[in-house]
Amino acid sequence: MRIVHVSDCFAPRTGGIETQVGDLARHQARAGHEVHVLTATLGEGGARSGVVDVEDGVHVHRLGARLPFDLPVNPVAGPGLIRSALRDVRPDAVHVHAGVLSPFAFDGVRVATALHLPTAITWHCMLDGTVRLGRPLVRHTRWRGLPAALSAVSGAAAERVRELFDARVDVVPNGIDVAAWAPPAGRAAPAVPQDGAPEAPLRLVATMRLAPRKRAVPLVDVVTAAARRLPPDALHLTLIGDGPARDAVRARVAAAGLERVVELRGRLPRAEVRAAYRDADVFLAPARLEAFGIAALEARTAGLAVLAHAGTGVGEFVTDGLDGFLVADDAEMIEAVVLLARDRDLLAGMRRRAASVPPPFDWEHVLDAAEVQYARARTLV
């Protein structure tokens, strides 16, 4: 099959959509498909305007323009470049990857459907706050009755897309290499201290882009409140990631006097993230608008208990009370951290369950879900 992915963002930018589109494209290429990616993200050295790189067997078409801050858009030439690329490639399926604001991806939808190509659209975001304004727009534009197979990365995200379009919306989840993230044999859960033995700190970890939407500063506040209810040195947080809120996070850690409690590691390669999870007990996911939560899935697969907000995509692979807690708010997350710090039997049971029940999000599962959407798209042309 000849597959074209359309995404505003792609490597060398880093982030959830970029990582998932890249991984999906590579796995499809390894499965024997001819795979192309059309993106407005400039390549290394600023490659743009039709430059095609071949990376890991994937043809990456750089269709962006040089703009301030390297914004991944091309409002003038983008539609024409997309049309030319699609006519050249003649794909069997066009898979568009959308966020709340995805001008390049939405140009891809318009061009692909105008060319009568089988088109699937996957939303990688929560559309909270946009449905009320977006529904009238959908009803009075060509987006009403759009001949495309609609999906989202989780049931929670799909519910919002369904409200917006009043149409069938399936789920094409994010994927990981489950075997690569699974804990080594014999390290599925921490040992529970014997009576009288000193208890090690509860080892917390979070991996995220340090940005307001991911709520990195409120995460520090959660750990601060929990630490104040526990003995000294009862908690340790490893925070992995970087972004525009980095200085605000540092300032909040300093203001709380938590320099010994919170360790800021910056952005790490995947191998080092896996190593960090091997030394952790609990993963914290503080975002309230998490469409899926790929970092939380990786941590859950690695055998960590996961604390996340209810109503997010994390609920696709974390069962409240069994391998983590799905909390209503930050106050409940604080309570959960304190509870797991005090009840190591409960923590050990959650970690054993997380390690022994692999989530069904390996790449074989994701590839099958994507191909279902491509078949569905062909019936809509």
N, C-alpha and C positions, 0 to 999 in steps of 0.2 A: 504494500500500500504506500502511496505517496502522500505524506502528511505535512501540512504547513501549520506551525504555531505562530500566533500573532500576539505580541506582548510589548507594551510600552517599555518595560524594564527587563534587562537581561544582564548577564555577566559582561563586563567586570563589575557592575554594580552588585551589591550584596543585599539580600533581603529575602523574605519568604517567597514571593512570587518568582523572583529571579532564580532562586535555588530550585524550586519545584518545577518550573518550566524547563530548566536546564537538565535536571535529573530525568524528567519524563521523556524529553527528547532523546537523551542518550540511551535510555533503556529501550525505547522504540527502535532506535537505530541498531542496537545490539540484537534485537529480535528480528532483524532483517528488513525493516521498513526503510524507505528513503525519506529522510526527515529534514525539513527546513524550518528555520525560525526567522520571522520578520520582526525587527525591533527598531525602536527609535533611540536606543542606547548606543552611544558611540563606542567604538572598539578601543583597544589599547593603542595609544598614539593618536586618538581622535579619528579613527576610520569611520567614514560616513558615506551618505549619498550613493548607495548602491554597492559598496564594497562587500564582497562575500568571503567570509572566512569558513574554513572547514575545521571544526573543533570536535574531537572525539566522534568522528563520523557524521556530525550534524552540520548542515550548511546554514551558516548564520549570516543573514542579509542585514547589513547596517544601513538603515534608511533614515537615520536622524539628521538633524542639522546642528551646526555649531551655534549654541545659544548660551547666554549667561547661566552660570551654575550648572552647565551640561544637562539642562532639563531634557528628559526623554520625550520630546515632542517634535513634530515637523508639520506645523499647521498649513504651510503653503504647498510644499512639494510632496508631503506624505501620502495623500490619497493616490496621486499619480504613480509614485514609486511602488506602492502596494499593488495597484492594478497591473503595472508592468511585470512585477515579480510573479504574481499569481498567473498571469497569462503565459509566462515563460515556464513555470513549474508545472502547471496544469494538475493541481492536487486532486486526490480522491476525497480528501477531507481537509477543512480549514478549522483549526481549533483556536478560538480566541480566548485570551485570559484577561479578565477584567477586574478592576478595582472600583472604588467609588468614583474617582476621576481618572479615566483612561482614554484620553482623546485619540491616541494612536490606535488603540485596540478598537474603539468604536468606529474609527475610519475603516479599519479592517472588516468589521461587520458589514458596514454599508457597501463596501466594494465587493466583498465576497458574495453577499446575497444578490447584488445587482448582476453579478456574473453567473448567477444560478449555480454556485458551487455549494456542495453539502457543508453546512456551517454549524459548528457546536460552540457554545459560549459557556465558560465556567467562571463564576464569580469567586474571587479569593478574599472576600471582605464581608463584613456585616453592614447591611444597608440601613441600619437604625438611623432615623433622622432624615432619610431621603424618600421614604415610601410616600409620605403625605404629599410632598411636593411633586414627586415623580409620577404618581399614578395619572394625574390629568395630562401630563406631557405624553406618557405612553399612549393614552387613549386617543390623542388628537394628532399623532404623528405616525410615520411608517413603522415605528416600533410595535404598534398594535398589530397582532397577527404576524409578527416577524417569522419568516420561514427558517428558523434555527432551533436546534435542540438546546434547551436551557438546562444548566446544572450549576451547582455550587459545591464547595469543598466539604460541607457538613450539613447535617439536617437543620441545625440552627440557622446557618447562613441561607440555606435553600428556602426556609420559611419566609424570610424577608423578600427574596427574589420572587417567590410565588405571590406574595401580597402586592408587589409592584406590577407584575405582568398578568396576574390572574390566569396563569397557564401552568402546565405541567413543568415541574423543575425536579430533576434527578440529582443524585449526589455522585460526584467524582472526587474521592478523597485525595488528600496528599499521601505520599508514600515514603517509606524509608526501607533501608536494608535491615530487616528485623534481626537477622543472624548477626550482623556486625555490631548492633547495639545491645544485644542480649548479654547479661552478665556472665562472666566465666563460671564454670562449674565450681560449686562450693562457696560462691560469694554472693548468693542470692539475697541474703538478709544478714543484718548485724547480729552478733551474739548478744544475748540479754545478760547484763552484769549479774553475778551471783551476789547474794546477800553480803553486805559489808564491802563489796568491791567498789572502787571509785567509778563514777559514771562519766563516760566521754561526752563532750558537747554534742548536741543535736546538730548535725551537719546539713545546713540548708544550702541550696544552690538555685540560681535563676539565670537563664540565658535569654537575652532579649536585645533588641535595639534600644539604646537609651534615648527614648523619645517620649513626649508627653502621652501619646496614645497608648503606649505600653505600660505607663504608670510606674516608672522606675523610682521616682521620688516617693510616692505613696508606699512602695514596697519597703523602702528604708524605714518609713514611719511604722509599718506593721512590725518589722523586726525590732525596732526600738521599743514599742509598747510591750511586745512579748518578752524581751530581755529584762525589762523592769519588773516583771512578775516572777522571774526565775532567779536562782542563785547566780553569782558572778561566773562568767565563763561557761554558762549552760548552752549558749548558742554560738554558732559560727556560720556566717553567710558568705558564700563565694558568688560574686556577681560577674557574669561573663557578658561582654558586649560593649559597644561604643555607640556614640551618637550625640545629637545636639544637647541632650540633658546631662551630659557627663559632668560638667562643672557644677550644676545644681545638685546632682547626686553627691558629689564630693563635699559640697558645702553642708548638705543635710547630715551626712555621716559625721563630719567634724562638729557640727552644732550639737549633735546628740552624744558626742564623746564615744563613738563606736569604732574608732580606728582599729582597735584590737578585735572587734567582732565582725566587721564587714571588710572583705577583701575584694578589691576591684581588679579584675584580671584583664579587662579590655577584650577586644575581639580575638578569638582563638580559632585555629583550624580544627576541623572535625575530630581529628585524632586526639587532640588535647582536650576537647570537650568531653569525649568519651572517657578519657583518663580522669577528668574532674568528677564525672558521675560515679566512677568506681569508688571514690572517696567520700561520697555524699549519701545522705539518708532520705531527704525530702526535697522535692522540686516545688518552687513557688511560682505560680502564674497569676500575676495580679491584674492583668488586662481585663477589662469588662467587655470589650468589643473584639474578642478573639474568634475569628471565623473558623479556625481549625486548631492551631497550636502545635506546630511541628516540633518545636523544642520540648514541649511537654510530652509529646508522643515518644520522642527519643528517650527522655528521662524515664517515662513509665516502662518502656521496653527494657531499659537498663536495670530495672528492678527498684526504682525509687517510688516512694509514696508521693502522690501529686496533690497539691492544694491549688484549686482554681475556682473561679466564679461560676456559679450555676447559670445555665442559659447560654453558654458559649460552646464553641466546637470541641472543647476539651471533653465535654460529656459524651462524645462519640467513643472514647476509649478509657475513661475513668468512671468507675462505678462508686457512687458515694458510699462511704463507710467500709468498702472492701479493699480497694487499692489506693485510696486517697479520700479527700473530702471536696465536695462541690459546695461552696459557701455562698451565702446571700450577699455578704458585704465584707468590708475590711475588718470589722469587729469580729465577725465569725472566723475570719482567717487568723486573727490574733489568737482566738480561743483554740483553734486547731493546732497552731504551732505550740502553744503552751501544753496542750493535752499530749501531743506526741513527745515532747521533751520529758514529760513526767511518766508516761506510760509506754515503756520500751517494749512490753509484750505486744501491745496494740500495734506499735510501729513495725516490729518484726513480722507480725502476721500480715500486715498490709504489703510489706516488701516481698514476702514469700509469694503472695498471691500475684503481685505485679510481675515477678520474675517467672512464675510457673504458667501463666496464661498469656501467651503472646498475642498481641492485638492483630486483627486481620487487615493490616495495612502494608503488607509487603508489596513489592512492585508488580508481581504477577497479578495480584488483586486489582491494583490501580490500572494496569494496562488493559485488563478485561473490562473494567468500568468505562474507560475511555473509548474502547472499541464499540461498546454498546451505544455510546452517544454518536459515534460516526455512522453506525448503521441506522440509527434513528434519524440523523440529519439527512441521509440519502432519501428517506421516505418523504421529506418535506420539500424537496427541490421541485 
